[in-house]
Amino acid sequence: MRRVLIVPASVPAPVPASALDLDRAWDVHPQVSVRPEPFGALLYHFGTRKLSFLKDRGLLSVVQALSGSPTARAACASAGVGDADTARYARALAVLARSSMLVERSPTP
């Protein structure tokens, strides 16, 4: 039996394997619930039924700062991420974007 996955047109395209563009605006997908935990956080996507674990409280701070920041770079800065660690956080955010936990925010007119 062959399985066919039907993806609605409103689902954003996946993020490429390279690190995500920190100079764009990103947000937690509207269907994702973020539950802080002592070790970091659990992210559950109600649409895809995927579960992700954030094992770094710093990454949780960045994810929580995304919605109030004009760019992912600004979210990193507001969460206290130093320049030396920015690339590592960009790679972690790219993994979350590829799994549809994060989506690029449309620019406001």
N, C-alpha and C positions, 0 to 999 in steps of 0.2 A: 504494500500500500504506500502510495506517495503522499507526503504531506505538503500542503501549500499554505504559505503564510500570507495572509492578506493584511496589508498595512494601510490604514486610512491616510489620505492625502495630507491631513493636518499634522502627521508625525514628522518632526524635523529629521533631516538627513544625519547619519552618524558622523561623529567627529573623526577626522583622520588619525592615524596612529601616532603622528607627531604630537608634541605638547600643544595644549589648547592656547588660543590667542588671548593673552592676558589683557590686551588693549581693547577688548570687546566686552559688552555687558552680558553677564550670565546670571542664571537664576536656577533654583531648584525646580524641577519639573512640577507642574501643578498636581500631578497624581502621586507625588512622592511625599511620604511622611518621614520626618526626621525625629528620632527619639534619642535624646542625649542619654548616655550611660557613663558609669565611672571610667570605663576603658576608652571612651570616645563617643560613638553613636551607632545606631542602627538606622539604615535608610531602607524603606520598603516602598516599592513602586506598585501601586494598585493596578495599573494597566498591564504591566508585563509580569507581575508577580515575582519580581526579582528582589532579593535582599542583599544589601551591601553593608559591610562593617567598616566603620572608620575607627582605626586603632590609634588615632592621634587626635588629642583634644585641640591642637593647633589647627588641624585640617577642619575640624568641626567649627571652630571659630571663623575660618575663612568661608566655609559653606554658609554659615548663618549670616555673614556680612555681605554676601553676594547681592541680595535683593535691595539693600540700601546703598549700594555702591555703583558708581557710573561704569566701572570696569572691574574685571577680575583682579587686575594689578592693584587697584585702589582697595579692594576687599582684602587682599593679602596685607597691604600696608596697614589697614585699620585693625587687622587681627594681630599685628605685631610681627609679621614675617619679615625677616631681614633680607637684604639683597642677595646674600650668599645662599639662602634657602629658597628663593623664589622659583628657580627652575624645577626643584623637587616638587614643590606644591603645584606648579603648572602641570607636571606629569600626572600627579594624583588627580587633579581636576579633570584632565583629559580622559582618564580611565572612567571617572564618574559620568562624563559626558557621553562617552562611547556606550555606556550601559544605560543611557537615557535617564540617568538620575538628575542631570543638569541639562538645561537647554539654553541656547543663546537667546537673549532678550532682544526683541525688536527695538530699534531706535525710536524714541518718541518724537513725533513731528513738532 
